[in-house]
Amino acid sequence: EFMLLANVTVAKKILRHYPTLSVLRRHPAPNRTMFDSLISKAASQGFAIDIDDSKKLADSLDAAVL
């Protein structure tokens, strides 16, 4: 979370100081099959992992506590 905050802060500063030169870099969404192993292992421990969007993924990971 601190990394994300740092990235957003730096991006805003770059945009403010170099508005015509700033570039937005976006990562593609991960392939859903990349989560198959995680979902399977979590299910074997009684946890449901929801990968419909990043918020649901984060919430389900937060809830998956032994």
All heavy atoms as TSV, in Angstrom:
chain	resi	resn	atom	element	x	y	z
A	1	GLU	N	N	0.816	-1.186	0.000
A	1	GLU	CA	C	0.000	0.000	0.000
A	1	GLU	C	C	0.864	1.256	0.000
A	1	GLU	O	O	0.518	2.231	-0.636
A	1	GLU	CB	C	-0.951	-0.033	1.183
A	1	GLU	CG	C	-2.015	-1.101	1.033
A	1	GLU	CD	C	-2.885	-1.264	2.266
A	1	GLU	OE1	O	-2.723	-0.507	3.240
A	1	GLU	OE2	O	-3.742	-2.155	2.238
A	2	PHE	N	N	1.999	1.200	0.697
A	2	PHE	CA	C	2.884	2.368	0.701
A	2	PHE	C	C	3.547	2.544	-0.667
A	2	PHE	O	O	3.780	3.668	-1.108
A	2	PHE	CB	C	3.943	2.257	1.796
A	2	PHE	CG	C	3.400	2.502	3.166
A	2	PHE	CD1	C	3.444	1.511	4.123
A	2	PHE	CD2	C	2.823	3.719	3.500
A	2	PHE	CE1	C	2.922	1.732	5.388
A	2	PHE	CE2	C	2.303	3.953	4.758
A	2	PHE	CZ	C	2.362	2.951	5.709
A	3	MET	N	N	3.837	1.413	-1.346
A	3	MET	CA	C	4.408	1.502	-2.687
A	3	MET	C	C	3.432	2.172	-3.638
A	3	MET	O	O	3.814	3.028	-4.447
A	3	MET	CB	C	4.762	0.107	-3.214
A	3	MET	CG	C	6.247	-0.133	-3.310
A	3	MET	SD	S	6.616	-1.818	-3.767
A	3	MET	CE	C	6.147	-1.854	-5.455
A	4	LEU	N	N	2.169	1.790	-3.544
A	4	LEU	CA	C	1.147	2.391	-4.397
A	4	LEU	C	C	1.021	3.884	-4.104
A	4	LEU	O	O	0.961	4.702	-5.024
A	4	LEU	CB	C	-0.194	1.683	-4.191
A	4	LEU	CG	C	-1.353	2.207	-5.016
A	4	LEU	CD1	C	-1.061	2.114	-6.498
A	4	LEU	CD2	C	-2.613	1.441	-4.684
A	5	LEU	N	N	1.002	4.247	-2.834
A	5	LEU	CA	C	0.923	5.655	-2.457
A	5	LEU	C	C	2.126	6.428	-2.995
A	5	LEU	O	O	1.972	7.536	-3.532
A	5	LEU	CB	C	0.842	5.801	-0.938
A	5	LEU	CG	C	0.839	7.231	-0.403
A	5	LEU	CD1	C	-0.367	7.995	-0.924
A	5	LEU	CD2	C	0.847	7.218	1.124
A	6	ALA	N	N	3.313	5.847	-2.896
A	6	ALA	CA	C	4.513	6.501	-3.413
A	6	ALA	C	C	4.415	6.681	-4.927
A	6	ALA	O	O	4.744	7.755	-5.455
A	6	ALA	CB	C	5.752	5.687	-3.055
A	7	ASN	N	N	3.958	5.654	-5.624
A	7	ASN	CA	C	3.833	5.743	-7.080
A	7	ASN	C	C	2.842	6.823	-7.493
A	7	ASN	O	O	3.103	7.598	-8.420
A	7	ASN	CB	C	3.397	4.396	-7.665
A	7	ASN	CG	C	4.498	3.372	-7.635
A	7	ASN	OD1	O	5.660	3.694	-7.462
A	7	ASN	ND2	N	4.130	2.120	-7.793
A	8	VAL	N	N	1.714	6.889	-6.814
A	8	VAL	CA	C	0.702	7.902	-7.136
A	8	VAL	C	C	1.243	9.296	-6.851
A	8	VAL	O	O	1.063	10.225	-7.651
A	8	VAL	CB	C	-0.605	7.636	-6.348
A	8	VAL	CG1	C	-1.561	8.806	-6.465
A	8	VAL	CG2	C	-1.263	6.353	-6.844
A	9	THR	N	N	1.923	9.461	-5.738
A	9	THR	CA	C	2.485	10.759	-5.367
A	9	THR	C	C	3.507	11.237	-6.391
A	9	THR	O	O	3.486	12.392	-6.824
A	9	THR	CB	C	3.112	10.688	-3.963
A	9	THR	OG1	O	2.112	10.263	-3.032
A	9	THR	CG2	C	3.671	12.027	-3.532
A	10	VAL	N	N	4.393	10.347	-6.793
A	10	VAL	CA	C	5.414	10.700	-7.786
A	10	VAL	C	C	4.763	11.012	-9.133
A	10	VAL	O	O	5.143	11.965	-9.809
A	10	VAL	CB	C	6.460	9.568	-7.914
A	10	VAL	CG1	C	7.366	9.793	-9.120
A	10	VAL	CG2	C	7.282	9.470	-6.645
A	11	ALA	N	N	3.775	10.213	-9.520
A	11	ALA	CA	C	3.090	10.457	-10.793
A	11	ALA	C	C	2.434	11.834	-10.806
A	11	ALA	O	O	2.504	12.562	-11.809
A	11	ALA	CB	C	2.046	9.373	-11.040
A	12	LYS	N	N	1.799	12.207	-9.704
A	12	LYS	CA	C	1.167	13.534	-9.629
A	12	LYS	C	C	2.208	14.647	-9.732
A	12	LYS	O	O	1.981	15.664	-10.396
A	12	LYS	CB	C	0.379	13.669	-8.330
A	12	LYS	CG	C	-0.915	12.888	-8.332
A	12	LYS	CD	C	-1.649	13.040	-7.016
A	12	LYS	CE	C	-2.952	12.258	-7.008
A	12	LYS	NZ	N	-3.647	12.373	-5.719
A	13	LYS	N	N	3.345	14.457	-9.087
A	13	LYS	CA	C	4.398	15.477	-9.129
A	13	LYS	C	C	4.964	15.600	-10.545
A	13	LYS	O	O	5.177	16.706	-11.042
A	13	LYS	CB	C	5.505	15.136	-8.135
A	13	LYS	CG	C	6.552	16.213	-8.024
A	13	LYS	CD	C	7.469	16.007	-6.860
A	13	LYS	CE	C	8.396	17.199	-6.745
A	13	LYS	NZ	N	8.956	17.336	-5.435
A	14	ILE	N	N	5.188	14.479	-11.199
A	14	ILE	CA	C	5.690	14.515	-12.577
A	14	ILE	C	C	4.682	15.208	-13.484
A	14	ILE	O	O	5.047	16.050	-14.304
A	14	ILE	CB	C	6.000	13.083	-13.075
A	14	ILE	CG1	C	7.232	12.530	-12.351
A	14	ILE	CG2	C	6.216	13.070	-14.589
A	14	ILE	CD1	C	7.494	11.059	-12.614
A	15	LEU	N	N	3.419	14.868	-13.339
A	15	LEU	CA	C	2.380	15.495	-14.156
A	15	LEU	C	C	2.315	17.002	-13.908
A	15	LEU	O	O	2.176	17.790	-14.848
A	15	LEU	CB	C	1.018	14.853	-13.864
A	15	LEU	CG	C	-0.164	15.405	-14.653
A	15	LEU	CD1	C	0.050	15.212	-16.152
A	15	LEU	CD2	C	-1.453	14.745	-14.202
A	16	ARG	N	N	2.457	17.395	-12.653
A	16	ARG	CA	C	2.390	18.821	-12.310
A	16	ARG	C	C	3.584	19.584	-12.902
A	16	ARG	O	O	3.430	20.687	-13.421
A	16	ARG	CB	C	2.356	18.972	-10.784
A	16	ARG	CG	C	2.111	20.375	-10.297
A	16	ARG	CD	C	1.851	20.451	-8.788
A	16	ARG	NE	N	2.788	19.709	-7.976
A	16	ARG	CZ	C	2.488	18.592	-7.274
A	16	ARG	NH1	N	1.264	18.116	-7.306
A	16	ARG	NH2	N	3.390	17.982	-6.553
A	17	HIS	N	N	4.781	19.011	-12.848
A	17	HIS	CA	C	5.982	19.714	-13.295
A	17	HIS	C	C	6.293	19.520	-14.783
A	17	HIS	O	O	6.948	20.372	-15.389
A	17	HIS	CB	C	7.181	19.289	-12.453
A	17	HIS	CG	C	7.103	19.769	-11.036
A	17	HIS	ND1	N	7.409	21.057	-10.662
A	17	HIS	CD2	C	6.710	19.138	-9.908
A	17	HIS	CE1	C	7.226	21.199	-9.357
A	17	HIS	NE2	N	6.791	20.035	-8.875
A	18	TYR	N	N	5.861	18.413	-15.363
A	18	TYR	CA	C	6.145	18.109	-16.772
A	18	TYR	C	C	4.877	17.618	-17.474
A	18	TYR	O	O	4.823	16.478	-17.955
A	18	TYR	CB	C	7.235	17.036	-16.880
A	18	TYR	CG	C	8.486	17.360	-16.119
A	18	TYR	CD1	C	8.737	16.770	-14.887
A	18	TYR	CD2	C	9.420	18.264	-16.625
A	18	TYR	CE1	C	9.884	17.058	-14.178
A	18	TYR	CE2	C	10.569	18.565	-15.931
A	18	TYR	CZ	C	10.807	17.963	-14.698
A	18	TYR	OH	O	11.942	18.258	-14.006
A	19	PRO	N	N	3.853	18.445	-17.552
A	19	PRO	CA	C	2.560	17.978	-18.072
A	19	PRO	C	C	2.594	17.487	-19.522
A	19	PRO	O	O	1.828	16.614	-19.895
A	19	PRO	CB	C	1.649	19.189	-17.928
A	19	PRO	CG	C	2.562	20.355	-17.846
A	19	PRO	CD	C	3.816	19.858	-17.218
A	20	THR	N	N	3.483	18.026	-20.340
A	20	THR	CA	C	3.531	17.595	-21.741
A	20	THR	C	C	4.440	16.393	-21.954
A	20	THR	O	O	4.450	15.811	-23.037
A	20	THR	CB	C	4.005	18.743	-22.655
A	20	THR	OG1	O	5.334	19.123	-22.271
A	20	THR	CG2	C	3.068	19.932	-22.572
A	21	LEU	N	N	5.188	16.014	-20.927
A	21	LEU	CA	C	6.144	14.913	-21.081
A	21	LEU	C	C	5.775	13.678	-20.266
A	21	LEU	O	O	6.413	12.641	-20.402
A	21	LEU	CB	C	7.552	15.372	-20.657
A	21	LEU	CG	C	8.127	16.552	-21.440
A	21	LEU	CD1	C	9.446	16.987	-20.825
A	21	LEU	CD2	C	8.308	16.185	-22.897
A	22	SER	N	N	4.791	13.798	-19.409
A	22	SER	CA	C	4.460	12.670	-18.539
A	22	SER	C	C	3.797	11.545	-19.336
A	22	SER	O	O	3.097	11.770	-20.313
A	22	SER	CB	C	3.559	13.105	-17.392
A	22	SER	OG	O	2.399	13.701	-17.893
A	23	VAL	N	N	4.065	10.297	-18.906
A	23	VAL	CA	C	3.559	9.111	-19.581
A	23	VAL	C	C	2.847	8.239	-18.552
A	23	VAL	O	O	3.340	8.039	-17.441
A	23	VAL	CB	C	4.719	8.305	-20.210
A	23	VAL	CG1	C	4.224	7.018	-20.838
A	23	VAL	CG2	C	5.456	9.149	-21.243
A	24	LEU	N	N	1.703	7.738	-18.930
A	24	LEU	CA	C	0.966	6.818	-18.064
A	24	LEU	C	C	1.313	5.396	-18.471
A	24	LEU	O	O	1.133	5.020	-19.630
A	24	LEU	CB	C	-0.541	7.056	-18.192
A	24	LEU	CG	C	-1.431	6.057	-17.469
A	24	LEU	CD1	C	-1.197	6.114	-15.958
A	24	LEU	CD2	C	-2.893	6.318	-17.787
A	25	ARG	N	N	1.823	4.627	-17.545
A	25	ARG	CA	C	2.141	3.225	-17.815
A	25	ARG	C	C	1.114	2.364	-17.109
A	25	ARG	O	O	0.977	2.417	-15.897
A	25	ARG	CB	C	3.541	2.902	-17.290
A	25	ARG	CG	C	3.973	1.502	-17.651
A	25	ARG	CD	C	5.361	1.251	-17.149
A	25	ARG	NE	N	5.277	0.073	-16.300
A	25	ARG	CZ	C	6.141	-0.243	-15.370
A	25	ARG	NH1	N	7.157	0.533	-15.124
A	25	ARG	NH2	N	5.994	-1.317	-14.658
A	26	ARG	N	N	0.400	1.576	-17.868
A	26	ARG	CA	C	-0.632	0.710	-17.300
A	26	ARG	C	C	-0.248	-0.738	-17.543
A	26	ARG	O	O	0.128	-1.107	-18.644
A	26	ARG	CB	C	-1.976	1.005	-17.940
A	26	ARG	CG	C	-2.446	2.418	-17.640
A	26	ARG	CD	C	-3.822	2.637	-18.115
A	26	ARG	NE	N	-4.723	1.771	-17.351
A	26	ARG	CZ	C	-6.008	1.690	-17.568
A	26	ARG	NH1	N	-6.552	2.384	-18.532
A	26	ARG	NH2	N	-6.759	0.900	-16.842
A	27	HIS	N	N	-0.395	-1.523	-16.512
A	27	HIS	CA	C	-0.135	-2.948	-16.633
A	27	HIS	C	C	-1.407	-3.643	-17.115
A	27	HIS	O	O	-2.503	-3.304	-16.671
A	27	HIS	CB	C	0.270	-3.547	-15.285
A	27	HIS	CG	C	1.554	-3.007	-14.758
A	27	HIS	ND1	N	2.765	-3.439	-15.200
A	27	HIS	CD2	C	1.809	-2.058	-13.839
A	27	HIS	CE1	C	3.730	-2.786	-14.572
A	27	HIS	NE2	N	3.164	-1.933	-13.737
A	28	PRO	N	N	-1.250	-4.630	-17.983
A	28	PRO	CA	C	-2.443	-5.379	-18.388
A	28	PRO	C	C	-2.959	-6.206	-17.217
A	28	PRO	O	O	-2.195	-6.552	-16.305
A	28	PRO	CB	C	-1.936	-6.275	-19.522
A	28	PRO	CG	C	-0.470	-6.412	-19.271
A	28	PRO	CD	C	-0.041	-5.122	-18.622
A	29	ALA	N	N	-4.230	-6.502	-17.241
A	29	ALA	CA	C	-4.804	-7.365	-16.201
A	29	ALA	C	C	-4.146	-8.742	-16.281
A	29	ALA	O	O	-3.834	-9.216	-17.377
A	29	ALA	CB	C	-6.307	-7.484	-16.408
A	30	PRO	N	N	-3.900	-9.375	-15.145
A	30	PRO	CA	C	-3.284	-10.704	-15.176
A	30	PRO	C	C	-4.227	-11.722	-15.808
A	30	PRO	O	O	-5.451	-11.596	-15.723
A	30	PRO	CB	C	-3.037	-11.033	-13.707
A	30	PRO	CG	C	-3.894	-10.116	-12.935
A	30	PRO	CD	C	-4.163	-8.925	-13.787
A	31	ASN	N	N	-3.633	-12.716	-16.422
A	31	ASN	CA	C	-4.391	-13.810	-17.004
A	31	ASN	C	C	-5.084	-14.560	-15.871
A	31	ASN	O	O	-4.454	-14.940	-14.882
A	31	ASN	CB	C	-3.425	-14.725	-17.759
A	31	ASN	CG	C	-4.102	-15.824	-18.501
A	31	ASN	OD1	O	-5.124	-16.349	-18.072
A	31	ASN	ND2	N	-3.528	-16.196	-19.624
A	32	ARG	N	N	-6.370	-14.795	-16.007
A	32	ARG	CA	C	-7.143	-15.430	-14.929
A	32	ARG	C	C	-6.610	-16.822	-14.582
A	32	ARG	O	O	-6.731	-17.259	-13.443
A	32	ARG	CB	C	-8.609	-15.485	-15.305
A	32	ARG	CG	C	-9.228	-14.087	-15.387
A	32	ARG	CD	C	-10.679	-14.127	-15.781
A	32	ARG	NE	N	-11.545	-14.624	-14.745
A	32	ARG	CZ	C	-12.071	-13.898	-13.761
A	32	ARG	NH1	N	-11.789	-12.626	-13.689
A	32	ARG	NH2	N	-12.872	-14.443	-12.881
A	33	THR	N	N	-6.031	-17.516	-15.541
A	33	THR	CA	C	-5.509	-18.859	-15.246
A	33	THR	C	C	-4.310	-18.811	-14.302
A	33	THR	O	O	-3.988	-19.815	-13.672
A	33	THR	CB	C	-5.129	-19.611	-16.540
A	33	THR	OG1	O	-4.114	-18.875	-17.225
A	33	THR	CG2	C	-6.326	-19.813	-17.434
A	34	MET	N	N	-3.682	-17.643	-14.186
A	34	MET	CA	C	-2.552	-17.502	-13.262
A	34	MET	C	C	-3.009	-17.669	-11.812
A	34	MET	O	O	-2.199	-17.956	-10.933
A	34	MET	CB	C	-1.874	-16.146	-13.450
A	34	MET	CG	C	-1.232	-15.961	-14.808
A	34	MET	SD	S	-0.613	-14.296	-15.057
A	34	MET	CE	C	0.753	-14.274	-13.920
A	35	PHE	N	N	-4.292	-17.485	-11.558
A	35	PHE	CA	C	-4.824	-17.582	-10.203
A	35	PHE	C	C	-5.320	-18.980	-9.851
A	35	PHE	O	O	-5.700	-19.226	-8.713
A	35	PHE	CB	C	-5.969	-16.583	-10.012
A	35	PHE	CG	C	-5.523	-15.151	-9.980
A	35	PHE	CD1	C	-5.652	-14.355	-11.108
A	35	PHE	CD2	C	-4.980	-14.597	-8.835
A	35	PHE	CE1	C	-5.252	-13.036	-11.096
A	35	PHE	CE2	C	-4.577	-13.271	-8.815
A	35	PHE	CZ	C	-4.713	-12.493	-9.946
A	36	ASP	N	N	-5.354	-19.884	-10.825
A	36	ASP	CA	C	-5.926	-21.216	-10.592
A	36	ASP	C	C	-5.295	-21.931	-9.397
A	36	ASP	O	O	-5.998	-22.479	-8.550
A	36	ASP	CB	C	-5.808	-22.089	-11.844
A	36	ASP	CG	C	-6.767	-21.659	-12.941
A	36	ASP	OD1	O	-7.698	-20.888	-12.647
A	36	ASP	OD2	O	-6.567	-22.109	-14.090
A	37	SER	N	N	-3.981	-21.921	-9.328
A	37	SER	CA	C	-3.291	-22.608	-8.231
A	37	SER	C	C	-3.624	-21.974	-6.881
A	37	SER	O	O	-3.887	-22.679	-5.903
A	37	SER	CB	C	-1.782	-22.577	-8.473
A	37	SER	OG	O	-1.093	-23.186	-7.416
A	38	LEU	N	N	-3.619	-20.652	-6.820
A	38	LEU	CA	C	-3.951	-19.943	-5.584
A	38	LEU	C	C	-5.375	-20.256	-5.150
A	38	LEU	O	O	-5.623	-20.566	-3.981
A	38	LEU	CB	C	-3.784	-18.434	-5.768
A	38	LEU	CG	C	-4.288	-17.555	-4.620
A	38	LEU	CD1	C	-3.476	-17.804	-3.363
A	38	LEU	CD2	C	-4.256	-16.091	-5.016
A	39	ILE	N	N	-6.306	-20.185	-6.098
A	39	ILE	CA	C	-7.714	-20.444	-5.783
A	39	ILE	C	C	-7.897	-21.874	-5.281
A	39	ILE	O	O	-8.599	-22.118	-4.296
A	39	ILE	CB	C	-8.600	-20.160	-7.012
A	39	ILE	CG1	C	-8.605	-18.654	-7.294
A	39	ILE	CG2	C	-10.012	-20.678	-6.814
A	39	ILE	CD1	C	-9.223	-18.279	-8.621
A	40	SER	N	N	-7.228	-22.802	-5.918
A	40	SER	CA	C	-7.335	-24.210	-5.529
A	40	SER	C	C	-6.769	-24.453	-4.131
A	40	SER	O	O	-7.398	-25.113	-3.294
A	40	SER	CB	C	-6.600	-25.069	-6.557
A	40	SER	OG	O	-6.570	-26.403	-6.164
A	41	LYS	N	N	-5.586	-23.918	-3.874
A	41	LYS	CA	C	-4.958	-24.109	-2.556
A	41	LYS	C	C	-5.759	-23.418	-1.452
A	41	LYS	O	O	-5.922	-23.953	-0.359
A	41	LYS	CB	C	-3.516	-23.628	-2.588
A	41	LYS	CG	C	-2.595	-24.575	-3.339
A	41	LYS	CD	C	-1.182	-24.060	-3.353
A	41	LYS	CE	C	-0.198	-24.972	-4.012
A	41	LYS	NZ	N	-0.589	-25.644	-5.197
A	42	ALA	N	N	-6.273	-22.231	-1.744
A	42	ALA	CA	C	-7.081	-21.521	-0.759
A	42	ALA	C	C	-8.365	-22.290	-0.477
A	42	ALA	O	O	-8.773	-22.421	0.688
A	42	ALA	CB	C	-7.405	-20.114	-1.254
A	43	ALA	N	N	-8.991	-22.831	-1.509
A	43	ALA	CA	C	-10.226	-23.600	-1.332
A	43	ALA	C	C	-9.980	-24.839	-0.480
A	43	ALA	O	O	-10.818	-25.210	0.334
A	43	ALA	CB	C	-10.799	-23.991	-2.686
A	44	SER	N	N	-8.812	-25.461	-0.627
A	44	SER	CA	C	-8.506	-26.653	0.170
A	44	SER	C	C	-8.362	-26.319	1.663
A	44	SER	O	O	-8.458	-27.193	2.507
A	44	SER	CB	C	-7.232	-27.336	-0.330
A	44	SER	OG	O	-6.080	-26.587	0.006
A	45	GLN	N	N	-8.152	-25.036	1.954
A	45	GLN	CA	C	-8.054	-24.574	3.343
A	45	GLN	C	C	-9.347	-23.911	3.807
A	45	GLN	O	O	-9.418	-23.351	4.904
A	45	GLN	CB	C	-6.885	-23.604	3.494
A	45	GLN	CG	C	-5.527	-24.207	3.207
A	45	GLN	CD	C	-5.192	-25.313	4.196
A	45	GLN	OE1	O	-5.366	-25.159	5.405
A	45	GLN	NE2	N	-4.731	-26.439	3.688
A	46	GLY	N	N	-10.361	-23.906	2.933
A	46	GLY	CA	C	-11.656	-23.343	3.298
A	46	GLY	C	C	-11.835	-21.871	2.981
A	46	GLY	O	O	-12.756	-21.233	3.488
A	47	PHE	N	N	-10.986	-21.334	2.138
A	47	PHE	CA	C	-11.064	-19.916	1.783
A	47	PHE	C	C	-11.517	-19.755	0.344
A	47	PHE	O	O	-11.109	-20.505	-0.534
A	47	PHE	CB	C	-9.715	-19.216	1.947
A	47	PHE	CG	C	-9.183	-19.262	3.351
A	47	PHE	CD1	C	-8.090	-20.051	3.666
A	47	PHE	CD2	C	-9.778	-18.523	4.351
A	47	PHE	CE1	C	-7.595	-20.093	4.962
A	47	PHE	CE2	C	-9.292	-18.565	5.647
A	47	PHE	CZ	C	-8.204	-19.348	5.950
A	48	ALA	N	N	-12.342	-18.751	0.093
A	48	ALA	CA	C	-12.773	-18.428	-1.269
A	48	ALA	C	C	-12.022	-17.185	-1.730
A	48	ALA	O	O	-11.999	-16.171	-1.034
A	48	ALA	CB	C	-14.270	-18.172	-1.301
A	49	ILE	N	N	-11.376	-17.278	-2.872
A	49	ILE	CA	C	-10.648	-16.151	-3.441
A	49	ILE	C	C	-11.432	-15.649	-4.647
A	49	ILE	O	O	-11.670	-16.384	-5.595
A	49	ILE	CB	C	-9.217	-16.554	-3.866
A	49	ILE	CG1	C	-8.439	-17.150	-2.690
A	49	ILE	CG2	C	-8.480	-15.365	-4.470
A	49	ILE	CD1	C	-8.206	-16.206	-1.531
A	50	ASP	N	N	-11.835	-14.383	-4.593
A	50	ASP	CA	C	-12.631	-13.766	-5.650
A	50	ASP	C	C	-11.715	-12.899	-6.503
A	50	ASP	O	O	-11.123	-11.943	-6.004
A	50	ASP	CB	C	-13.741	-12.923	-5.025
A	50	ASP	CG	C	-14.719	-12.373	-6.037
A	50	ASP	OD1	O	-14.431	-12.432	-7.253
A	50	ASP	OD2	O	-15.780	-11.889	-5.612
A	51	ILE	N	N	-11.582	-13.236	-7.780
A	51	ILE	CA	C	-10.681	-12.486	-8.662
A	51	ILE	C	C	-11.428	-11.659	-9.695
A	51	ILE	O	O	-10.858	-11.263	-10.702
A	51	ILE	CB	C	-9.678	-13.441	-9.357
A	51	ILE	CG1	C	-10.403	-14.459	-10.229
A	51	ILE	CG2	C	-8.782	-14.122	-8.345
A	51	ILE	CD1	C	-9.485	-15.248	-11.141
A	52	ASP	N	N	-12.696	-11.354	-9.423
A	52	ASP	CA	C	-13.488	-10.584	-10.388
A	52	ASP	C	C	-12.920	-9.188	-10.627
A	52	ASP	O	O	-12.996	-8.662	-11.729
A	52	ASP	CB	C	-14.940	-10.483	-9.947
A	52	ASP	CG	C	-15.679	-11.806	-10.118
A	52	ASP	OD1	O	-15.212	-12.656	-10.904
A	52	ASP	OD2	O	-16.722	-11.982	-9.466
A	53	ASP	N	N	-12.364	-8.574	-9.593
A	53	ASP	CA	C	-11.688	-7.287	-9.756
A	53	ASP	C	C	-10.669	-7.143	-8.629
A	53	ASP	O	O	-10.621	-7.952	-7.709
A	53	ASP	CB	C	-12.683	-6.116	-9.801
A	53	ASP	CG	C	-13.522	-5.974	-8.547
A	53	ASP	OD1	O	-12.959	-6.045	-7.431
A	53	ASP	OD2	O	-14.746	-5.779	-8.672
A	54	SER	N	N	-9.838	-6.115	-8.699
A	54	SER	CA	C	-8.751	-5.979	-7.733
A	54	SER	C	C	-9.254	-5.761	-6.309
A	54	SER	O	O	-8.650	-6.242	-5.349
A	54	SER	CB	C	-7.799	-4.855	-8.140
A	54	SER	OG	O	-8.486	-3.627	-8.241
A	55	LYS	N	N	-10.360	-5.061	-6.157
A	55	LYS	CA	C	-10.925	-4.829	-4.818
A	55	LYS	C	C	-11.404	-6.139	-4.201
A	55	LYS	O	O	-11.120	-6.432	-3.034
A	55	LYS	CB	C	-12.079	-3.821	-4.916
A	55	LYS	CG	C	-12.868	-3.624	-3.636
A	55	LYS	CD	C	-12.122	-2.768	-2.654
A	55	LYS	CE	C	-13.020	-2.346	-1.507
A	55	LYS	NZ	N	-12.570	-2.802	-0.227
A	56	LYS	N	N	-12.131	-6.938	-4.986
A	56	LYS	CA	C	-12.618	-8.221	-4.474
A	56	LYS	C	C	-11.459	-9.158	-4.165
A	56	LYS	O	O	-11.502	-9.905	-3.186
A	56	LYS	CB	C	-13.584	-8.858	-5.471
A	56	LYS	CG	C	-14.899	-8.127	-5.561
A	56	LYS	CD	C	-15.819	-8.761	-6.582
A	56	LYS	CE	C	-17.127	-7.997	-6.672
A	56	LYS	NZ	N	-18.004	-8.533	-7.710
A	57	LEU	N	N	-10.425	-9.130	-5.001
A	57	LEU	CA	C	-9.244	-9.957	-4.735
A	57	LEU	C	C	-8.593	-9.538	-3.424
A	57	LEU	O	O	-8.307	-10.376	-2.564
A	57	LEU	CB	C	-8.247	-9.853	-5.885
A	57	LEU	CG	C	-6.903	-10.546	-5.664
A	57	LEU	CD1	C	-7.073	-12.036	-5.427
A	57	LEU	CD2	C	-5.964	-10.277	-6.838
A	58	ALA	N	N	-8.379	-8.247	-3.246
A	58	ALA	CA	C	-7.746	-7.754	-2.014
A	58	ALA	C	C	-8.599	-8.095	-0.791
A	58	ALA	O	O	-8.049	-8.546	0.222
A	58	ALA	CB	C	-7.535	-6.233	-2.103
A	59	ASP	N	N	-9.895	-7.908	-0.892
A	59	ASP	CA	C	-10.776	-8.222	0.242
A	59	ASP	C	C	-10.755	-9.709	0.575
A	59	ASP	O	O	-10.702	-10.093	1.742
A	59	ASP	CB	C	-12.207	-7.774	-0.041
A	59	ASP	CG	C	-12.362	-6.259	-0.048
A	59	ASP	OD1	O	-11.451	-5.564	0.447
A	59	ASP	OD2	O	-13.408	-5.783	-0.540
A	60	SER	N	N	-10.780	-10.560	-0.457
A	60	SER	CA	C	-10.796	-12.003	-0.175
A	60	SER	C	C	-9.446	-12.466	0.365
A	60	SER	O	O	-9.380	-13.359	1.199
A	60	SER	CB	C	-11.225	-12.812	-1.408
A	60	SER	OG	O	-10.370	-12.598	-2.495
A	61	LEU	N	N	-8.360	-11.844	-0.065
A	61	LEU	CA	C	-7.052	-12.190	0.493
A	61	LEU	C	C	-6.952	-11.743	1.955
A	61	LEU	O	O	-6.389	-12.437	2.784
A	61	LEU	CB	C	-5.920	-11.576	-0.342
A	61	LEU	CG	C	-5.718	-12.172	-1.732
A	61	LEU	CD1	C	-4.682	-11.361	-2.498
A	61	LEU	CD2	C	-5.317	-13.629	-1.658
A	62	ASP	N	N	-7.489	-10.555	2.239
A	62	ASP	CA	C	-7.504	-10.082	3.623
A	62	ASP	C	C	-8.313	-11.005	4.520
A	62	ASP	O	O	-7.969	-11.205	5.687
A	62	ASP	CB	C	-8.086	-8.669	3.706
A	62	ASP	CG	C	-7.136	-7.601	3.186
A	62	ASP	OD1	O	-5.927	-7.884	3.068
A	62	ASP	OD2	O	-7.608	-6.483	2.890
A	63	ALA	N	N	-9.371	-11.582	3.983
A	63	ALA	CA	C	-10.230	-12.459	4.775
A	63	ALA	C	C	-9.633	-13.860	4.952
A	63	ALA	O	O	-10.044	-14.599	5.840
A	63	ALA	CB	C	-11.606	-12.581	4.113
A	64	ALA	N	N	-8.665	-14.214	4.138
A	64	ALA	CA	C	-8.075	-15.559	4.164
A	64	ALA	C	C	-6.968	-15.621	5.216
A	64	ALA	O	O	-5.794	-15.622	4.895
A	64	ALA	CB	C	-7.541	-15.931	2.797
A	65	VAL	N	N	-7.364	-15.657	6.466
A	65	VAL	CA	C	-6.400	-15.683	7.572
A	65	VAL	C	C	-6.592	-16.971	8.345
A	65	VAL	O	O	-7.720	-17.315	8.708
A	65	VAL	CB	C	-6.613	-14.467	8.508
A	65	VAL	CG1	C	-5.662	-14.526	9.674
A	65	VAL	CG2	C	-6.469	-13.179	7.733
A	66	LEU	N	N	-5.489	-17.679	8.558
A	66	LEU	CA	C	-5.561	-18.929	9.344
A	66	LEU	C	C	-5.656	-18.644	10.815
A	66	LEU	O	O	-5.166	-17.758	11.350
A	66	LEU	CB	C	-4.327	-19.799	9.073
A	66	LEU	CG	C	-4.275	-20.393	7.681
A	66	LEU	CD1	C	-2.974	-21.156	7.499
A	66	LEU	CD2	C	-5.442	-21.345	7.456
